[in-house]
Amino acid sequence: MNQIDTLQRPGETRWSSHLNSITSLLKMYNATSTVLENLKNTTSNYSQRGDSHNTYNRLRSFEFIFILHMMKEVLRVTDNLCQALQCHSQDTLNDMSLVLTTKDLIQNGFFFAAVDTQLQELKSKFNENFVELLTLTIALDPNEFFKLFDIDKICILVNKFYPEYFSQQERERLSYELKHYELDVCKHPNLRKISTLSKLCRSLVESGKSIMYPLVDRLIRLILTLSVSTTSSERAFSAMKIKEIAEKFNINKIIDDFSEVKDRRVQFK
């Protein structure tokens, strides 16, 4: 089975070689994608073009890539058992031991160790409030014709994260302004083609919609300053910590410690 530089036909693949097949596809993923893309764009056969187009879309989907990597990890754990069960001279006792160890590795999440590590790293960088803020912010994202637009989530976003920027009356009025905004901006022939929040903010000003929907415009501007304000806050807190540490030191104590290291030509005090 030559699976290093070629992809196997489905009929040639047996349980013992599935791991090699998946590894081979991962190695040749970019090349395979390129071939399929060329086929769907250049082939004159409509049937082949349709098959290539569907296969390419599935191959490039998150679901397919996720399952491909997951299957690789699963089959790494089960490969020894598969190889042993297909031997001509089977050793039942050792095979049962492999069954138990394989089962134990899977149940204990052996192949999820890397995922857990990455998850912990992400949690350390992004706390729950920050993740929730980003999740709610997506409700204003204009990408794909405002596909994710959600009035309820936007109201939660304002009430939970930006209450100091909106009065009580403005927060109550926001939901009605958003309903008009949804019927107007989200279906506007030019504005609905915009893909980013920054471009939307600029277009609202250029079209005069920012005056019609001042609360929405204000919220978008607040969201766009999130990364700047977050960085500024981190720097401010960092500076505060340094200042607090510095205030704990006494100048006389520093001079005494410095003098005790070795004799100095000049006395500090």
C-alpha positions in Angstrom: 0.0 0.0 0.0 1.7 3.1 -1.2 -0.1 5.9 0.8 2.8 8.3 1.1 2.4 10.2 -2.1 -0.9 8.9 -3.4 -4.5 8.6 -2.2 -6.1 5.2 -2.1 -9.3 4.2 -3.9 -12.1 3.4 -1.4 -12.2 -0.3 -2.4 -8.5 -0.7 -1.6 -8.9 0.6 1.9 -9.3 -1.9 4.8 -9.6 -1.3 8.5 -5.8 -1.7 9.0 -5.0 1.0 6.5 -7.5 3.7 7.4 -5.0 5.5 9.6 -2.5 5.6 6.7 -5.3 6.8 4.4 -6.3 9.7 6.7 -2.6 10.6 7.3 -2.0 10.6 3.6 -5.0 12.9 2.9 -3.9 15.3 5.6 -0.4 15.4 4.1 -1.8 16.0 0.6 -4.7 18.2 1.6 -3.6 21.3 -0.2 -2.7 19.4 -3.3 -6.1 17.6 -3.3 -8.0 20.9 -2.8 -6.1 22.4 -5.7 -6.9 19.5 -8.1 -10.6 19.6 -7.1 -10.7 23.4 -7.6 -9.2 23.1 -11.0 -11.6 20.4 -12.0 -14.7 22.3 -10.9 -13.5 25.4 -12.8 -12.1 23.8 -16.0 -13.8 20.5 -16.8 -16.3 20.5 -19.6 -18.2 17.6 -18.2 -21.1 19.0 -16.2 -21.5 15.9 -14.1 -17.8 15.9 -13.1 -17.9 19.6 -12.5 -20.8 19.2 -10.1 -19.2 16.3 -8.3 -15.9 18.3 -8.0 -17.7 21.3 -6.8 -19.6 19.4 -4.0 -16.5 17.4 -3.0 -14.4 20.6 -2.9 -16.9 22.3 -0.6 -17.1 19.4 1.7 -13.4 19.0 1.8 -12.9 22.7 2.8 -15.7 22.7 5.4 -14.8 23.0 9.1 -16.9 19.9 9.9 -14.9 17.7 7.5 -11.5 19.0 8.7 -12.5 18.6 12.3 -13.7 15.0 11.8 -10.6 14.2 9.8 -8.3 15.3 12.6 -10.5 13.6 15.2 -10.5 10.3 13.3 -6.7 10.4 13.0 -6.4 10.7 16.8 -9.0 7.9 17.3 -7.4 5.5 14.8 -3.9 6.1 16.3 -5.3 4.7 19.5 -7.1 1.7 17.9 -4.5 0.9 15.2 -2.6 -1.6 17.3 -5.9 -3.5 18.0 -6.9 -3.5 14.3 -3.5 -4.8 13.2 -3.6 -7.6 15.8 -7.2 -8.7 15.0 -6.2 -9.1 11.3 -3.2 -11.3 11.9 -3.4 -14.9 10.6 -2.2 -16.4 13.9 -4.3 -14.6 16.5 -3.3 -14.5 20.2 -6.7 -14.3 21.9 -5.3 -13.5 25.3 -3.1 -10.6 24.1 -5.9 -9.4 21.8 -8.2 -9.1 24.7 -5.6 -7.1 26.6 -5.4 -4.8 23.6 -9.2 -4.5 23.6 -9.1 -3.4 27.3 -6.2 -1.0 26.9 -7.8 0.6 23.8 -11.1 0.9 25.6 -9.4 2.5 28.6 -7.5 5.0 26.5 -10.6 6.1 24.6 -12.8 6.3 27.8 -10.1 8.3 29.6 -9.9 10.8 26.8 -6.3 10.1 25.8 -6.7 11.8 22.4 -8.4 14.8 23.9 -5.4 15.8 26.0 -4.2 18.2 23.3 -7.7 19.7 23.0 -7.9 20.2 26.8 -4.5 21.9 26.7 -5.6 24.3 24.0 -8.9 24.9 25.8 -7.1 25.8 29.0 -4.8 28.2 27.1 -7.8 29.9 25.5 -9.6 30.2 28.8 -6.5 31.9 30.3 -6.5 34.4 27.5 -10.2 35.0 27.2 -12.4 35.1 30.3 -16.1 34.4 30.1 -17.2 38.0 30.0 -14.9 38.8 27.1 -16.2 35.7 25.2 -19.8 36.7 25.9 -19.1 40.2 24.8 -17.7 39.0 21.4 -20.6 36.5 21.0 -23.2 39.3 21.5 -21.3 41.7 19.3 -21.7 39.2 16.4 -25.4 40.1 16.4 -24.5 43.4 14.7 -22.1 41.9 12.1 -23.2 42.8 8.6 -21.5 39.9 6.9 -23.7 37.6 4.7 -26.5 40.2 4.5 -26.8 40.6 8.3 -27.5 36.9 8.7 -26.8 37.0 12.4 -28.7 40.1 13.2 -30.5 39.7 16.5 -32.4 42.5 18.4 -32.6 40.6 21.7 -28.9 39.9 21.8 -28.0 43.5 20.9 -30.2 44.8 23.8 -28.5 42.4 26.2 -25.2 43.6 24.9 -26.1 47.2 25.7 -27.7 46.5 29.1 -24.8 44.3 30.3 -21.7 45.8 28.9 -22.5 49.4 27.9 -25.1 50.7 30.4 -23.1 53.8 31.3 -23.2 55.0 27.7 -27.0 54.8 27.4 -29.6 56.3 29.6 -32.6 54.3 30.8 -34.8 56.0 28.2 -32.3 55.3 25.5 -32.1 51.6 26.4 -35.9 51.3 26.3 -36.0 53.1 22.9 -33.2 51.0 21.4 -35.3 47.9 20.6 -37.7 50.0 18.5 -34.9 51.8 16.8 -33.4 48.4 16.0 -36.7 47.2 14.4 -36.6 50.1 12.0 -32.9 49.5 11.4 -33.5 45.9 10.6 -36.2 46.8 8.0 -34.2 49.6 6.5 -30.4 49.1 6.7 -30.4 45.3 6.8 -32.3 45.2 3.5 -30.7 48.3 1.9 -29.4 47.3 -1.6 -26.0 48.9 -0.9 -25.6 48.5 2.9 -26.5 44.9 3.0 -23.5 44.0 0.8 -21.0 45.3 3.5 -18.9 42.6 5.2 -17.3 44.4 8.2 -18.5 46.5 11.1 -15.9 49.2 10.4 -17.1 49.6 6.8 -20.7 49.6 8.0 -20.0 52.4 10.5 -18.4 54.5 7.7 -21.3 53.8 5.3 -23.9 54.8 7.9 -22.2 58.2 8.2 -21.9 58.6 4.4 -25.6 57.6 3.8 -26.9 59.7 6.7 -28.3 56.6 8.4 -26.1 57.4 11.5 -28.4 60.4 12.1 -31.5 58.3 11.7 -30.2 55.6 14.0 -28.0 57.4 16.6 -28.2 54.7 19.2 -27.1 51.9 16.8 -24.4 54.2 15.5 -23.1 54.9 19.0 -23.1 51.2 19.9 -21.2 50.3 16.8 -18.6 52.9 17.6 -18.2 51.5 21.1 -17.7 48.0 19.8 -15.1 49.2 17.3 -13.1 50.8 20.2 -13.1 47.5 22.1 -9.7 46.3 21.1 -8.2 49.7 21.8 -9.8 50.2 25.1 -8.9 46.6 26.2 -5.3 47.2 25.3 -5.2 50.6 27.0 -6.8 49.1 30.2 -4.3 46.3 30.3 -1.4 48.8 30.0 -3.0 51.0 32.7 -3.4 48.1 35.1 0.1 47.0 34.3 1.5 50.5 35.1 -0.6 50.6 38.3 0.9 47.3 39.5 4.5 48.5 38.8 3.7 51.7 40.7 2.3 49.7 43.7 5.4 47.5 43.7 7.7 50.5 43.5 5.9 52.2 46.5 6.8 49.2 48.7 10.5 49.9 48.4 12.3 52.2 50.7 15.2 54.2 49.2 17.4 53.8 52.3 16.8 50.0 52.3 17.9 49.9 48.6 21.1 51.9 49.4 21.9 49.6 52.3 21.4 46.5 50.3 23.5 47.9 47.4 26.3 48.8 49.8 26.4 45.4 51.5 27.1 43.6 48.2 30.7 45.0 48.1 32.7 48.0 49.2 32.0 51.1 47.1 34.5 53.9 46.3 31.8 56.5 46.9 29.4 56.3 49.9 25.8 56.8 49.1 25.0 58.2 52.5 
